[in-house]
Amino acid sequence: MTPVPLSEARHLPVWRRPIALLALMAIAMPLSFATWSALLNNFVIEVASFEGKHIGWLHSVREIPGFLAIGVILVLLLVREQVLALVSLALLGVATAITAMFPSLGGLLFVTLLSSIGFHYYETVNQSLQLQWLPKDRAPQILGWLVAVGSAATFVAYACIVVTWRTYDLPYGLVYAVAGVLTLGITAWCAFAFPQFESPNPQVKKFVLRRRYWLYYALQFMSGARRQIFVVFAAFMMVERFGYDVHEITSLYLVTLVLSMVATPIFGQVVARFGERNALTFEYIGLTFVFLAYGGLFWFGWGVVLAATLYVLDHIFFGFAFALKTYFQKIADPGDMAPTAAVAFTINHIAAVFLPAALGYLWDSSPGSVFGLAAGMALTSLALALMIPRHPEPGNETVFSGVVAAPAE
């Protein structure tokens, strides 16, 4: 198939253009990942008899492919980014479909590893494609819209679980299988209905680590460390401490999604108007208070209503995370998008590989301390975000760029 240059893609029907492909992939991924996440905590507690240390190990294994996302650079020597994105989505779909067939620690670690390879390699390449295919002046708005599309797909998955779980007493295996097959179906359509798109800026097919991107790398590292505490322990807390059933925890996800679908496109406008520094500053201040309040659930015995409210607020604050993408888009060389996306994913997952396992043991003895640590990480992220200039661009990557000349590499 002859690649279609991006400059000619506007002549294609709307449903075959690059943004349409990004939107379909944004739908396919959460159908599997959101279903896997919604059922996971109940499945591992009810079927596999997990404790805090077990869920910690599972998430540490899940993050290994993220840490090794730099391997994408080698894979791109053999296949195009668009092809790799679809192959990764297919692997995620297959792994999700067979999850319930392995109800043990060893089995779940194996299936989770496969699922994670698909998820993280897709996310790495998808981020690169978004930054290459979207115009800089409209990127925050379109990224916000794409996040809303993914949230809508997640909403459908969650709503189906809430409506049918108790009514039909669904088995875990059926729900996982349906979600995986739907992802595979959409992925197959994307493979056959869309041409291969050619970016105007060929991507560097080698390891790229530039000194002038240091602030972006630092923000990615802290984002990965901080987010792991939320992803691993927030929902696990709702099931273990407050006894949420599958339909209850999924209902909580559903409320969160509805609010995110409304808020995220607005966040895109906010980032475009007020800049990445102000948006991330707001996010990190909010997360600091949320994590401290999480700790109060254990230190002061606060109740389930506050816990659910904090979960929703936590997720909404994370909606500003795409401001990191647009910050990098503004400071980066056009050819650095793919290799730096892989490097950034690896940096984002350095802490994610060991933190869940280590904090799983801390969770079993002092769960409030886990969230206290997360609050400290949010404050560190805030300090870093304040170093972003109001108008970032090459040569003006940090607030110090005007004082100290930025290195070329």
LINLIN-V274722 format. One record per pair of residues at least 12 apart in sequence whose C-alpha atoms are under 6 Angstrom apart, sorted by the first residue. I is the first residue (numbers start at 0). J is the second residue. D is the distance in Angstrom with one decimal. If there is no record, write none. Layout:
# LINLIN-V274722
I/J/D, I/J/D
This chain:
# LINLIN-V274722
2/195/4.7, 2/196/5.3, 2/197/5.6, 3/196/4.8, 3/197/5.5, 4/196/5.7, 4/197/4.5, 5/197/5.9, 5/198/5.9, 15/193/5.6, 25/149/4.9, 26/149/5.0, 26/152/5.2, 27/182/4.8, 29/153/5.5, 30/153/6.0, 30/178/5.7, 31/178/5.1, 31/179/5.4, 33/153/5.9, 37/249/5.8, 40/235/5.8, 47/102/5.5, 47/103/5.3, 51/359/4.9, 51/363/5.8, 52/359/4.3, 52/360/5.2, 55/355/4.4, 55/356/4.2, 55/359/4.6, 56/356/4.6, 57/108/5.8, 59/352/4.6, 59/355/5.4, 59/356/5.8, 61/111/5.8, 61/112/5.4, 61/115/5.5, 62/351/5.9, 62/352/5.4, 63/352/5.8, 64/116/5.2, 65/119/5.3, 65/345/5.8, 65/348/5.6, 66/345/4.2, 66/348/4.7, 66/349/5.8, 67/345/5.9, 68/341/5.4, 68/344/6.0, 68/345/5.4, 69/341/4.6, 69/342/5.3, 69/345/5.9, 72/204/5.9, 84/121/4.8, 84/124/5.9, 87/117/4.1, 87/121/5.2, 88/117/5.7, 89/183/5.4, 90/117/5.1, 91/114/4.7, 91/117/4.6, 91/118/5.9, 92/179/4.0, 92/182/5.3, 92/183/5.6, 93/179/5.8, 94/110/5.9, 94/114/5.0, 95/175/5.8, 95/179/5.1, 96/175/4.9, 96/176/3.8, 96/179/4.4, 99/172/4.9, 123/340/5.8, 123/341/5.8, 127/336/5.4, 127/337/4.9, 127/340/5.9, 139/267/4.8, 139/271/6.0, 140/267/4.6, 140/268/5.9, 143/263/5.4, 143/264/4.5, 143/267/4.9, 144/264/5.4, 147/260/4.8, 150/260/5.9, 154/253/6.0, 157/249/5.8, 157/253/6.0, 161/246/4.8, 200/334/5.7, 201/334/5.9, 202/334/4.5, 203/334/5.7, 207/338/5.9, 209/408/4.6, 210/408/5.4, 211/406/6.0, 219/347/4.9, 220/346/5.4, 220/347/4.5, 223/347/4.5, 223/348/5.6, 224/350/5.2, 224/351/5.7, 225/373/5.6, 225/376/5.9, 255/311/5.1, 259/315/5.9, 275/322/5.3, 276/384/5.7, 276/387/5.4, 280/381/5.7, 282/316/5.3, 283/377/5.4, 283/381/5.4, 287/374/4.7, 287/377/5.4, 290/370/5.3, 290/374/5.1, 291/371/5.9, 291/374/6.0, 294/367/4.2, 294/370/5.3, 294/371/6.0, 297/367/5.3, 329/392/5.1, 330/392/4.3, 330/393/4.5, 330/396/6.0, 386/398/5.3
